[in-house]
Amino acid sequence: MKTFVRKQFKDEYGVEFCTCGNITSLTRMPIDFKGAYRIPDFVTNIGIGAINGCKDLTSITIPQSLTSISKDNFELCEQLTEMIVEPANPMFDSRDHCNAIIVTSTNTLVHGCNGSTIPAGIETIADYAFSQRRNLSHISIPESVIHIGEFAFVCCFALESGIQIRGIHTVARCCFDGCSNLKKVTIGTDIKIIEPHAFAGCSHLAYANITEGLERIETGAFADCVSLESISLPQSIKEIKTDVFQNCNSLARIVIPHGTKDYFSRFDALKQYRHQFKET
């Protein structure tokens, strides 16, 4: 039975690596690293949480050799605005100068940064793809996207432009949780489910437009949206779980279709808001 010896070492920048057999992982980047960094050609993997909290990291370059990246990376890298995948990489790309890391074979954006755009043709935004990119102020989601993962944009504090979500079945759990500067959201007709805490803690969200087609809103989906003044609900809704609007103390208007007041009054989650119903 072949035995592999683990070898740990650092480069001249203090970046830590571990080699075991033919796999070499980047295991830790110092949080005080400053500027741009090109990952060395011998690295095949970025380990769990290896590049997090590097506030002054501005650019990262992925070499041909690197074919695996743990999903919980690049969080709290507040100055990171450039992500480059070298063209010969067989697994990833950064097409159209998008400053993001994409799995080429599945058109899945797995890691973004504060300077990312989402190219047309992307089908999936992975779990945690933009988690805690706190200086990301604007993002446009193209119509090609059919899935957005859990925690995809959690705690993107600077994200403030109106978000239009369409073409997907579900707004995933905690997808936009803690996007405290987000002011407006439009939910398209393809979306059937808003999962728990999808927009919780969006403390500047003032208006949410949910179009016909949505069927279920899960627990706490808009909890702690303390500035939410108006939300529109379609008649297609079949289920509204508890505490959907917990601590939404500014909610003054729930826009519903004409003649549906009795229908919406039967939902326990809305009983305390019956005086805010406005039929159109």
FENKA-V346077 format. One record per pair of residues at least 12 apart in sequence whose ideal C-beta (glycine too) atoms are under 6 Angstrom apart, sorted by sequence separation. I is the first residue (numbers start at 1). GAP is how many residues later the second one is. If there is no record, write none. Layout:
I;GAP  I;GAP
//
This chain:
7;12  16;12  100;12  109;13  6;14  15;14  99;14  107;14  107;15  4;16  14;16  83;16  99;16  100;16  107;16  108;16  109;16  110;16  261;16  4;17  26;17  82;17  83;17  99;17  112;17  24;18  83;18  108;18  112;18  24;19  98;19  114;19  254;19  24;20  25;20  26;20  27;20  57;20  109;20  131;20  136;20  148;20  154;20  159;20  177;20  182;20  200;20  205;20  214;20  228;20  23;21  33;21  44;21  58;21  98;21  114;21  123;21  137;21  146;21  147;21  160;21  183;21  206;21  215;21  229;21  256;21  258;21  25;22  28;22  29;22  31;22  34;22  36;22  41;22  48;22  51;22  64;22  114;22  120;22  122;22  127;22  130;22  136;22  146;22  150;22  162;22  163;22  164;22  165;22  166;22  173;22  189;22  196;22  210;22  212;22  214;22  219;22  222;22  228;22  235;22  254;22  27;23  31;23  35;23  36;23  37;23  38;23  43;23  45;23  46;23  47;23  49;23  51;23  52;23  53;23  54;23  55;23  56;23  57;23  59;23  60;23  61;23  62;23  63;23  96;23  121;23  122;23  123;23  124;23  125;23  126;23  127;23  128;23  129;23  130;23  131;23  132;23  133;23  134;23  135;23  136;23  138;23  149;23  150;23  151;23  152;23  153;23  154;23  155;23  156;23  157;23  158;23  159;23  160;23  165;23  167;23  169;23  170;23  171;23  172;23  173;23  174;23  175;23  176;23  177;23  178;23  179;23  180;23  181;23  182;23  183;23  184;23  185;23  186;23  187;23  191;23  192;23  193;23  194;23  195;23  196;23  197;23  198;23  199;23  200;23  201;23  202;23  203;23  204;23  205;23  206;23  207;23  208;23  209;23  210;23  213;23  214;23  215;23  216;23  217;23  218;23  219;23  220;23  221;23  222;23  223;23  224;23  225;23  227;23  228;23  229;23  230;23  231;23  232;23  233;23  253;23  254;23  255;23  256;23  26;24  33;24  39;24  41;24  52;24  64;24  67;24  95;24  118;24  120;24  127;24  143;24  148;24  150;24  154;24  166;24  177;24  189;24  196;24  200;24  212;24  219;24  29;25  64;25  235;25  244;25  253;25  255;25  130;26  39;27  46;27  125;27  148;27  171;27  194;27  217;27  240;27  242;27  240;29  62;30  83;30  80;33  81;33  82;33  80;34  81;34  74;37  71;56  72;56  75;56  76;56  78;56  71;57  75;57  78;57
//
